Amino acid sequence: MIRLKLNEVFGNNVKYFRFRKKYTQEKVAELTDTSVTYISQLELGHHTPSFDKLEKLSKALGVEPFEFYVKRDFKKLPSRVDMADIEE
């Protein structure tokens, strides 16, 4: 049985929801008034957000806050958003 730490589950979900919206880390950082480095660190499971930042992420990515903590069976997340899919 593979176990994930809660911060890793959170990070994978941030990345998943970001990709679903076709947002870059830069876009999420802009929408949440944080840095790209912070978003990257969240996705890697190196940080745990405050409730304020959790609310901002939830709003920016269009999901309920609890959804970040639901363990999902990710086979493989791509490492980047395909910029060709992003409309200006």
N, CA, C and O atoms as CSV, one atom per row, in Angstrom:
chain,resi,resn,atom,element,x,y,z
A,1,MET,N,N,0.838,-1.176,0.000
A,1,MET,CA,C,0.000,0.000,0.000
A,1,MET,C,C,0.883,1.240,0.000
A,1,MET,O,O,1.799,1.369,0.813
A,2,ILE,N,N,0.598,2.134,-0.910
A,2,ILE,CA,C,1.361,3.376,-1.005
A,2,ILE,C,C,0.680,4.433,-0.153
A,2,ILE,O,O,-0.523,4.664,-0.270
A,3,ARG,N,N,1.453,5.063,0.692
A,3,ARG,CA,C,0.920,6.133,1.535
A,3,ARG,C,C,1.485,7.463,1.082
A,3,ARG,O,O,2.670,7.578,0.771
A,4,LEU,N,N,0.635,8.451,1.050
A,4,LEU,CA,C,1.066,9.804,0.747
A,4,LEU,C,C,0.842,10.676,1.963
A,4,LEU,O,O,-0.140,10.513,2.687
A,5,LYS,N,N,1.740,11.584,2.179
A,5,LYS,CA,C,1.537,12.559,3.235
A,5,LYS,C,C,0.457,13.531,2.785
A,5,LYS,O,O,0.248,13.729,1.588
A,6,LEU,N,N,-0.220,14.131,3.739
A,6,LEU,CA,C,-1.312,15.045,3.429
A,6,LEU,C,C,-0.841,16.215,2.559
A,6,LEU,O,O,-1.555,16.645,1.654
A,7,ASN,N,N,0.368,16.729,2.838
A,7,ASN,CA,C,0.854,17.844,2.029
A,7,ASN,C,C,1.149,17.405,0.595
A,7,ASN,O,O,1.068,18.218,-0.326
A,8,GLU,N,N,1.494,16.123,0.391
A,8,GLU,CA,C,1.698,15.622,-0.971
A,8,GLU,C,C,0.364,15.464,-1.697
A,8,GLU,O,O,0.261,15.766,-2.886
A,9,VAL,N,N,-0.652,14.992,-0.982
A,9,VAL,CA,C,-1.998,14.903,-1.560
A,9,VAL,C,C,-2.453,16.295,-1.969
A,9,VAL,O,O,-2.968,16.495,-3.070
A,10,PHE,N,N,-2.258,17.255,-1.071
A,10,PHE,CA,C,-2.636,18.639,-1.352
A,10,PHE,C,C,-1.912,19.139,-2.602
A,10,PHE,O,O,-2.541,19.684,-3.509
A,11,GLY,N,N,-0.597,18.955,-2.650
A,11,GLY,CA,C,0.197,19.445,-3.777
A,11,GLY,C,C,-0.210,18.832,-5.100
A,11,GLY,O,O,-0.301,19.529,-6.110
A,12,ASN,N,N,-0.458,17.521,-5.100
A,12,ASN,CA,C,-0.903,16.860,-6.333
A,12,ASN,C,C,-2.236,17.419,-6.804
A,12,ASN,O,O,-2.462,17.569,-8.005
A,13,ASN,N,N,-3.118,17.727,-5.862
A,13,ASN,CA,C,-4.420,18.279,-6.233
A,13,ASN,C,C,-4.311,19.714,-6.736
A,13,ASN,O,O,-5.023,20.097,-7.664
A,14,VAL,N,N,-3.442,20.503,-6.145
A,14,VAL,CA,C,-3.233,21.861,-6.666
A,14,VAL,C,C,-2.792,21.768,-8.122
A,14,VAL,O,O,-3.319,22.470,-8.986
A,15,LYS,N,N,-1.835,20.909,-8.383
A,15,LYS,CA,C,-1.338,20.739,-9.751
A,15,LYS,C,C,-2.438,20.229,-10.671
A,15,LYS,O,O,-2.596,20.727,-11.785
A,16,TYR,N,N,-3.196,19.243,-10.212
A,16,TYR,CA,C,-4.292,18.685,-11.007
A,16,TYR,C,C,-5.316,19.752,-11.370
A,16,TYR,O,O,-5.681,19.886,-12.538
A,17,PHE,N,N,-5.785,20.513,-10.381
A,17,PHE,CA,C,-6.797,21.535,-10.652
A,17,PHE,C,C,-6.235,22.669,-11.493
A,17,PHE,O,O,-6.956,23.260,-12.298
A,18,ARG,N,N,-4.965,22.977,-11.317
A,18,ARG,CA,C,-4.321,24.013,-12.142
A,18,ARG,C,C,-4.286,23.551,-13.592
A,18,ARG,O,O,-4.605,24.323,-14.497
A,19,PHE,N,N,-3.901,22.300,-13.821
A,19,PHE,CA,C,-3.864,21.781,-15.190
A,19,PHE,C,C,-5.256,21.727,-15.798
A,19,PHE,O,O,-5.436,22.002,-16.985
A,20,ARG,N,N,-6.232,21.376,-14.986
A,20,ARG,CA,C,-7.610,21.302,-15.479
A,20,ARG,C,C,-8.084,22.664,-15.980
A,20,ARG,O,O,-8.845,22.748,-16.944
A,21,LYS,N,N,-7.625,23.734,-15.315
A,21,LYS,CA,C,-7.981,25.091,-15.748
A,21,LYS,C,C,-7.039,25.609,-16.836
A,21,LYS,O,O,-7.254,26.684,-17.394
A,22,LYS,N,N,-5.985,24.824,-17.132
A,22,LYS,CA,C,-4.954,25.222,-18.102
A,22,LYS,C,C,-4.252,26.505,-17.656
A,22,LYS,O,O,-3.974,27.393,-18.462
A,23,TYR,N,N,-3.977,26.578,-16.369
A,23,TYR,CA,C,-3.255,27.711,-15.791
A,23,TYR,C,C,-1.797,27.333,-15.584
A,23,TYR,O,O,-1.472,26.202,-15.223
A,24,THR,N,N,-0.942,28.297,-15.818
A,24,THR,CA,C,0.459,28.134,-15.463
A,24,THR,C,C,0.608,28.451,-13.976
A,24,THR,O,O,-0.302,29.000,-13.355
A,25,GLN,N,N,1.754,28.102,-13.419
A,25,GLN,CA,C,2.022,28.481,-12.030
A,25,GLN,C,C,2.019,30.000,-11.899
A,25,GLN,O,O,1.601,30.538,-10.874
A,26,GLU,N,N,2.480,30.679,-12.922
A,26,GLU,CA,C,2.497,32.146,-12.916
A,26,GLU,C,C,1.083,32.705,-12.787
A,26,GLU,O,O,0.851,33.651,-12.035
A,27,LYS,N,N,0.145,32.119,-13.521
A,27,LYS,CA,C,-1.244,32.580,-13.476
A,27,LYS,C,C,-1.840,32.360,-12.088
A,27,LYS,O,O,-2.513,33.244,-11.559
A,28,VAL,N,N,-1.600,31.196,-11.494
A,28,VAL,CA,C,-2.130,30.914,-10.160
A,28,VAL,C,C,-1.498,31.851,-9.132
A,28,VAL,O,O,-2.179,32.340,-8.231
A,29,ALA,N,N,-0.208,32.095,-9.269
A,29,ALA,CA,C,0.471,33.028,-8.355
A,29,ALA,C,C,-0.152,34.421,-8.457
A,29,ALA,O,O,-0.372,35.087,-7.445
A,30,GLU,N,N,-0.428,34.843,-9.662
A,30,GLU,CA,C,-1.049,36.153,-9.876
A,30,GLU,C,C,-2.444,36.206,-9.252
A,30,GLU,O,O,-2.785,37.179,-8.580
A,31,LEU,N,N,-3.244,35.174,-9.468
A,31,LEU,CA,C,-4.610,35.141,-8.953
A,31,LEU,C,C,-4.676,35.036,-7.430
A,31,LEU,O,O,-5.657,35.459,-6.818
A,32,THR,N,N,-3.640,34.476,-6.824
A,32,THR,CA,C,-3.641,34.267,-5.376
A,32,THR,C,C,-2.732,35.252,-4.633
A,32,THR,O,O,-2.579,35.169,-3.414
A,33,ASP,N,N,-2.138,36.172,-5.374
A,33,ASP,CA,C,-1.245,37.172,-4.785
A,33,ASP,C,C,-0.109,36.506,-3.998
A,33,ASP,O,O,0.199,36.876,-2.865
A,34,THR,N,N,0.500,35.505,-4.651
A,34,THR,CA,C,1.646,34.807,-4.077
A,34,THR,C,C,2.743,34.772,-5.139
A,34,THR,O,O,2.611,35.402,-6.188
A,35,SER,N,N,3.805,34.053,-4.876
A,35,SER,CA,C,4.893,33.937,-5.847
A,35,SER,C,C,4.830,32.599,-6.581
A,35,SER,O,O,4.204,31.648,-6.113
A,36,VAL,N,N,5.478,32.543,-7.719
A,36,VAL,CA,C,5.573,31.303,-8.479
A,36,VAL,C,C,6.312,30.254,-7.645
A,36,VAL,O,O,5.955,29.076,-7.660
A,37,THR,N,N,7.325,30.684,-6.932
A,37,THR,CA,C,8.079,29.767,-6.078
A,37,THR,C,C,7.176,29.142,-5.026
A,37,THR,O,O,7.278,27.947,-4.750
A,38,TYR,N,N,6.300,29.934,-4.443
A,38,TYR,CA,C,5.375,29.418,-3.429
A,38,TYR,C,C,4.438,28.374,-4.028
A,38,TYR,O,O,4.220,27.321,-3.428
A,39,ILE,N,N,3.882,28.656,-5.205
A,39,ILE,CA,C,2.983,27.702,-5.868
A,39,ILE,C,C,3.739,26.415,-6.183
A,39,ILE,O,O,3.211,25.322,-5.981
A,40,SER,N,N,4.948,26.533,-6.668
A,40,SER,CA,C,5.775,25.363,-6.951
A,40,SER,C,C,6.022,24.549,-5.691
A,40,SER,O,O,5.919,23.322,-5.715
A,41,GLN,N,N,6.344,25.212,-4.602
A,41,GLN,CA,C,6.602,24.526,-3.344
A,41,GLN,C,C,5.344,23.836,-2.812
A,41,GLN,O,O,5.428,22.751,-2.236
A,42,LEU,N,N,4.183,24.459,-3.002
A,42,LEU,CA,C,2.924,23.802,-2.621
A,42,LEU,C,C,2.732,22.514,-3.416
A,42,LEU,O,O,2.405,21.469,-2.854
A,43,GLU,N,N,2.938,22.603,-4.722
A,43,GLU,CA,C,2.727,21.444,-5.586
A,43,GLU,C,C,3.693,20.311,-5.264
A,43,GLU,O,O,3.363,19.140,-5.450
A,44,LEU,N,N,4.868,20.650,-4.789
A,44,LEU,CA,C,5.855,19.639,-4.420
A,44,LEU,C,C,5.626,19.069,-3.023
A,44,LEU,O,O,6.298,18.123,-2.613
A,45,GLY,N,N,4.677,19.649,-2.298
A,45,GLY,CA,C,4.376,19.184,-0.950
A,45,GLY,C,C,5.311,19.717,0.108
A,45,GLY,O,O,5.403,19.156,1.200
A,46,HIS,N,N,6.011,20.801,-0.204
A,46,HIS,CA,C,6.982,21.369,0.729
A,46,HIS,C,C,6.395,22.417,1.662
A,46,HIS,O,O,7.035,22.799,2.642
A,47,HIS,N,N,5.195,22.882,1.371
A,47,HIS,CA,C,4.537,23.890,2.205
A,47,HIS,C,C,3.095,23.487,2.464
A,47,HIS,O,O,2.491,22.740,1.694
A,48,THR,N,N,2.564,23.991,3.553
A,48,THR,CA,C,1.152,23.842,3.879
A,48,THR,C,C,0.570,25.255,3.921
A,48,THR,O,O,1.094,26.113,4.633
A,49,PRO,N,N,-0.501,25.509,3.173
A,49,PRO,CA,C,-1.019,26.875,3.112
A,49,PRO,C,C,-1.798,27.266,4.361
A,49,PRO,O,O,-2.343,26.419,5.069
A,50,SER,N,N,-1.834,28.555,4.605
A,50,SER,CA,C,-2.708,29.087,5.652
A,50,SER,C,C,-4.145,29.005,5.142
A,50,SER,O,O,-4.375,28.764,3.957
A,51,PHE,N,N,-5.102,29.207,6.033
A,51,PHE,CA,C,-6.507,29.196,5.602
A,51,PHE,C,C,-6.772,30.303,4.581
A,51,PHE,O,O,-7.544,30.109,3.642
A,52,ASP,N,N,-6.142,31.447,4.758
A,52,ASP,CA,C,-6.312,32.551,3.820
A,52,ASP,C,C,-5.839,32.152,2.418
A,52,ASP,O,O,-6.527,32.397,1.427
A,53,LYS,N,N,-4.674,31.544,2.351
A,53,LYS,CA,C,-4.146,31.117,1.044
A,53,LYS,C,C,-4.971,29.961,0.470
A,53,LYS,O,O,-5.154,29.870,-0.744
A,54,LEU,N,N,-5.462,29.090,1.335
A,54,LEU,CA,C,-6.327,28.000,0.881
A,54,LEU,C,C,-7.589,28.564,0.232
A,54,LEU,O,O,-8.019,28.073,-0.812
A,55,GLU,N,N,-8.177,29.572,0.830
A,55,GLU,CA,C,-9.368,30.209,0.256
A,55,GLU,C,C,-9.051,30.843,-1.088
A,55,GLU,O,O,-9.838,30.730,-2.027
A,56,LYS,N,N,-7.909,31.506,-1.189
A,56,LYS,CA,C,-7.517,32.129,-2.459
A,56,LYS,C,C,-7.292,31.089,-3.546
A,56,LYS,O,O,-7.716,31.280,-4.686
A,57,LEU,N,N,-6.624,29.987,-3.202
A,57,LEU,CA,C,-6.415,28.901,-4.170
A,57,LEU,C,C,-7.743,28.301,-4.614
A,57,LEU,O,O,-7.953,28.036,-5.798
A,58,SER,N,N,-8.624,28.093,-3.662
A,58,SER,CA,C,-9.932,27.528,-3.952
A,58,SER,C,C,-10.692,28.397,-4.944
A,58,SER,O,O,-11.268,27.901,-5.912
A,59,LYS,N,N,-10.685,29.680,-4.692
A,59,LYS,CA,C,-11.388,30.613,-5.571
A,59,LYS,C,C,-10.720,30.663,-6.953
A,59,LYS,O,O,-11.404,30.630,-7.976
A,60,ALA,N,N,-9.401,30.742,-6.979
A,60,ALA,CA,C,-8.672,30.846,-8.248
A,60,ALA,C,C,-8.863,29.604,-9.121
A,60,ALA,O,O,-8.954,29.706,-10.344
A,61,LEU,N,N,-8.922,28.434,-8.484
A,61,LEU,CA,C,-9.024,27.192,-9.249
A,61,LEU,C,C,-10.443,26.661,-9.367
A,61,LEU,O,O,-10.677,25.644,-10.020
A,62,GLY,N,N,-11.395,27.351,-8.734
A,62,GLY,CA,C,-12.803,27.005,-8.889
A,62,GLY,C,C,-13.211,25.699,-8.242
A,62,GLY,O,O,-14.046,24.970,-8.777
A,63,VAL,N,N,-12.621,25.399,-7.083
A,63,VAL,CA,C,-12.963,24.164,-6.357
A,63,VAL,C,C,-13.214,24.488,-4.890
A,63,VAL,O,O,-12.779,25.522,-4.383
A,64,GLU,N,N,-13.920,23.591,-4.223
A,64,GLU,CA,C,-14.138,23.747,-2.789
A,64,GLU,C,C,-12.836,23.398,-2.057
A,64,GLU,O,O,-12.097,22.521,-2.504
A,65,PRO,N,N,-12.553,24.064,-0.950
A,65,PRO,CA,C,-11.286,23.817,-0.242
A,65,PRO,C,C,-11.037,22.350,0.112
A,65,PRO,O,O,-9.899,21.889,0.029
A,66,PHE,N,N,-12.066,21.613,0.501
A,66,PHE,CA,C,-11.858,20.217,0.893
A,66,PHE,C,C,-11.331,19.356,-0.247
A,66,PHE,O,O,-10.689,18.334,-0.010
A,67,GLU,N,N,-11.602,19.769,-1.491
A,67,GLU,CA,C,-11.193,18.972,-2.643
A,67,GLU,C,C,-9.673,18.855,-2.772
A,67,GLU,O,O,-9.175,17.933,-3.418
A,68,PHE,N,N,-8.945,19.774,-2.167
A,68,PHE,CA,C,-7.488,19.699,-2.205
A,68,PHE,C,C,-6.958,18.541,-1.349
A,68,PHE,O,O,-5.816,18.116,-1.518
A,69,TYR,N,N,-7.783,18.038,-0.440
A,69,TYR,CA,C,-7.345,16.999,0.491
A,69,TYR,C,C,-7.908,15.615,0.176
A,69,TYR,O,O,-7.755,14.689,0.972
A,70,VAL,N,N,-8.553,15.471,-0.972
A,70,VAL,CA,C,-9.095,14.181,-1.389
A,70,VAL,C,C,-8.009,13.432,-2.158
A,70,VAL,O,O,-7.497,13.919,-3.166
A,71,LYS,N,N,-7.668,12.239,-1.665
A,71,LYS,CA,C,-6.644,11.441,-2.337
A,71,LYS,C,C,-7.210,10.902,-3.642
A,71,LYS,O,O,-8.267,10.271,-3.662
A,72,ARG,N,N,-6.501,11.154,-4.721
A,72,ARG,CA,C,-6.915,10.694,-6.040
A,72,ARG,C,C,-5.855,9.741,-6.588
A,72,ARG,O,O,-4.695,9.781,-6.178
A,73,ASP,N,N,-6.263,8.904,-7.501
A,73,ASP,CA,C,-5.345,7.949,-8.110
A,73,ASP,C,C,-4.772,8.567,-9.385
A,73,ASP,O,O,-5.269,8.325,-10.485
A,74,PHE,N,N,-3.724,9.366,-9.219
A,74,PHE,CA,C,-3.075,9.985,-10.377
A,74,PHE,C,C,-2.067,9.003,-10.944
A,74,PHE,O,O,-1.135,8.589,-10.256
A,75,LYS,N,N,-2.256,8.637,-12.191
A,75,LYS,CA,C,-1.283,7.759,-12.839
A,75,LYS,C,C,-0.004,8.546,-13.092
A,75,LYS,O,O,1.086,8.128,-12.700
A,76,LYS,N,N,-0.150,9.672,-13.742
A,76,LYS,CA,C,1.006,10.532,-13.990
A,76,LYS,C,C,0.499,11.906,-14.392
A,76,LYS,O,O,-0.257,12.050,-15.353
A,77,LEU,N,N,0.920,12.894,-13.653
A,77,LEU,CA,C,0.587,14.265,-14.021
A,77,LEU,C,C,1.681,14.795,-14.936
A,77,LEU,O,O,2.863,14.559,-14.686
A,78,PRO,N,N,1.303,15.507,-15.993
A,78,PRO,CA,C,2.356,16.099,-16.827
A,78,PRO,C,C,3.152,17.117,-16.008
A,78,PRO,O,O,2.659,17.642,-15.010
A,79,SER,N,N,4.350,17.382,-16.427
A,79,SER,CA,C,5.197,18.309,-15.677
A,79,SER,C,C,4.893,19.763,-15.996
A,79,SER,O,O,5.255,20.657,-15.231
A,80,ARG,N,N,4.238,20.004,-17.110
A,80,ARG,CA,C,3.948,21.379,-17.514
A,80,ARG,C,C,2.581,21.480,-18.180
A,80,ARG,O,O,2.054,20.502,-18.709
A,81,VAL,N,N,2.023,22.678,-18.140
A,81,VAL,CA,C,0.825,22.985,-18.911
A,81,VAL,C,C,1.278,23.244,-20.334
A,81,VAL,O,O,2.254,23.961,-20.559
A,82,ASP,N,N,0.573,22.663,-21.298
A,82,ASP,CA,C,0.903,22.890,-22.707
A,82,ASP,C,C,0.464,24.297,-23.084
A,82,ASP,O,O,-0.730,24.578,-23.188
A,83,MET,N,N,1.429,25.171,-23.286
A,83,MET,CA,C,1.134,26.582,-23.559
A,83,MET,C,C,0.346,26.761,-24.863
A,83,MET,O,O,-0.315,27.784,-25.042
A,84,ALA,N,N,0.406,25.792,-25.765
A,84,ALA,CA,C,-0.348,25.886,-27.015
A,84,ALA,C,C,-1.842,25.799,-26.762
A,84,ALA,O,O,-2.636,26.254,-27.585
A,85,ASP,N,N,-2.240,25.215,-25.626
A,85,ASP,CA,C,-3.649,25.066,-25.293
A,85,ASP,C,C,-4.231,26.308,-24.609
A,85,ASP,O,O,-5.444,26.388,-24.411
A,86,ILE,N,N,-3.396,27.261,-24.253
A,86,ILE,CA,C,-3.849,28.428,-23.498
A,86,ILE,C,C,-4.260,29.537,-24.465
A,86,ILE,O,O,-3.501,29.947,-25.343
A,87,GLU,N,N,-5.476,29.998,-24.270
A,87,GLU,CA,C,-5.984,31.107,-25.083
A,87,GLU,C,C,-5.737,32.409,-24.367
A,87,GLU,O,O,-5.881,32.494,-23.147
A,88,GLU,N,N,-5.376,33.391,-25.095
A,88,GLU,CA,C,-5.151,34.732,-24.501
A,88,GLU,C,C,-6.461,35.450,-24.338
A,88,GLU,O,O,-6.488,36.584,-23.860
